[in-house]
C-alpha cells in the first residue's frame, strides 16, 4: 500500500552529507618542532651568557648610580694588567734590542743601468715569500732581505694577525721567523730568521727618483703559487699623499702591476736597487670604474729609517700610545647589559698613564677628544693624528657613571720598556 506523500520540512534541501571520511589531523609534529626551536633558542641564549660571564661579573661588581661627570684621581692605581703581544706573535726581548747597535748600509748611488734580465738575476735572491698563519686562516705576502744576518722587511698588514710566520727563500728553504717589531703608521714590520748564505738587497735613494723613471716590482701576486713574478713600469708620481685606513702616507706611485701578495715586496730601479716597498694598489677586479695601474710603494728613505729604529730599539720614536686595548660591543650586549655604545676595555697596561688615571678593565670607552670610539681600530685611527706628549680627554662609562680624564699620550715602545 502506497504511503501518503508528505511535504518536506522547510529546512530540508534534499542533500545529505556523510560527515568527514578522514580522521582529524594530528598536530603533534608541529608541537615537536616548536619545542625544538624553543630548546635551541634557550640553549643559544644560555651559551652567550656563559661566553660573556667575565664581562657580566665585572659590570655587576661596579657600583650603580646616576650619570655624573667626574674626574679620575691621577694618583689612583688600577689593578696591574699585562699588555698582550700583538697578534699572538713571539717577540724578541726588547731589553736586548735596546743594547743592539745595528746600522743598515747607506743608500747606494746609481751607476749605469741594467737590462730587465740582469735586474731579475741580481735582485731575486733577496726577495722572500712570507706566510702568516692564525687561527682564522693564513695570509701571504713578500719580503726583502735587509742584512745577511737575517733581518727582513715587509708590510705590517701582511703579518700583524699571524701567530706563526714562515719565510721561504728562493732556494726553497723554509725558515721560522720572529717578529722584531712593527709600525702600523708606516705599514712596515721587521722579521728575523736564522739562516746562512743570505743575500741582502741593495737599497737606492728614493729621493732622486723622477717621474718617468723605469721600475720593476718582484713579488708573489695572488700567493706563493706565483712567487718570484716580475712586472715592469715607470714612476707615475712621487710624494703622493694617500689616505690608508684613516692615516695619510707619502708614497711613490707606479703603474707596475701590483696584486694581492705583492705587499712587502721591492720596487726596483733600473740599477737593480730597491727604491720602495710595495704596499697598496687602488682598484680591484670587481671595480666598476675599471681602475688599473695605480700601485704605491713606501720610499726607501722611509723604509731605512723605520727599519733601523725597529731593529735598534724595538719601536719607532714619536708614535703615540694610550695603553688600553678593547673590543666593540654589539647592539645585543648593549641592550642586555644596559651599556652605552663604545669600546669595551679588555686590558689596561699597568705602567701606562691610563692606568695611573684610574682607567680599569671592564670600563667602556665612549670618546676621545669628542670623537666617538666603537672599536680598537677607531682608537688607533684617531691616534694617528696625535704625537707622543699630546694630552687627550677621554670619556668612559662605569657602573652607571659617565667619567672623564685628561691623559698624556706616551711614546709607544718606550713606555713598555
C-alpha positions, 0 to 999 in steps of 0.5 A: 500500500502506497504511503501518503506523500508528505511535504518536506520540512522547510529546512530540508534541501534534499542533500545529505552529507556523510560527515568527514571520511578522514580522521582529524589531523594530528598536530603533534609534529608541529608541537615537536618542532616548536619545542625544538626551536624553543630548546635551541633558542634557550640553549643559544641564549644560555651559551652567550651568557656563559661566553660573556660571564667575565664581562657580566661579573665585572659590570655587576661588581661596579657600583650603580648610580646616576650619570655624573661627570667626574674626574679620575684621581691621577694618583689612583692605581688600577689593578696591574694588567699585562699588555698582550703581544700583538697578534699572538706573535713571539717577540724578541726581548726588547731589553736586548734590542735596546743594547743592539747597535745595528746600522743598515748600509747607506743608500747606494748611488746609481751607476749605469743601468741594467737590462730587465734580465740582469735586474731579475738575476741580481735582485731575486735572491733577496726577495722572500715569500712570507706566510702568516698563519692564525687561527682564522686562516693564513695570509701571504705576502713578500719580503726583502732581505735587509742584512745577511744576518737575517733581518727582513722587511715587509708590510705590517698588514701582511703579518700583524694577525699571524701567530706563526710566520714562515719565510721561504727563500728562493732556494726553497728553504723554509725558515721560522721567523720572529717578529722584531717589531712593527709600525702600523703608521708606516705599514712596515714590520721587521722579521728575523730568521736564522739562516746562512748564505743570505743575500741582502738587497741593495737599497737606492735613494728614493729621493732622486727618483723622477717621474718617468723613471723605469721600475720593476716590482718582484713579488708573489701576486695572488700567493706563493703559487706565483712567487718570484713574478716580475712586472715592469713600469715607470714612476707615475708620481712621487710624494703622493699623499694617500689616505690608508685606513684613516692615516695619510702616507707619502708614497711613490706611485707606479703603474707596475702591476701590483696584486694581492701578495705583492705587499712587502715586496721591492720596487726596483730601479733600473740599477737593480736597487730597491727604491720602495716597498710595495704596499697598496694598489687602488682598484680591484677586479670587481671595480666598476670604474675599471681602475688599473695601474695605480700601485704605491710603494713606501720610499726607501728613505722611509723604509731605512729609517723605520727599519733601523729604529725597529731593529735598534730599539724595538719601536719607532720614536714619536708614535703615540700610545694610550695603553688600553686595548678593547673590543666593540660591543654589539647592539645585543650586549648593549641592550642586555647589559644596559651599556652605552655604545663604545669600546669595551676595555679588555686590558689596561697596561699597568705602567701606562698613564691610563692606568695611573688615571684610574682607567680599569678593565671592564670600563667602556670607552665612549670618546676621545677628544669628542670623537666617538670610539666603537672599536680598537681600530677607531682608537688607533685611527684617531691616534694617528693624528696625535704625537707622543706628549699630546694630552687627550680627554677621554670619556668612559662609562662605569657602573652607571657613571659617565667619567672623564680624564685628561691623559698624556699620550706616551711614546709607544715602545718606550713606555713598555720598556 
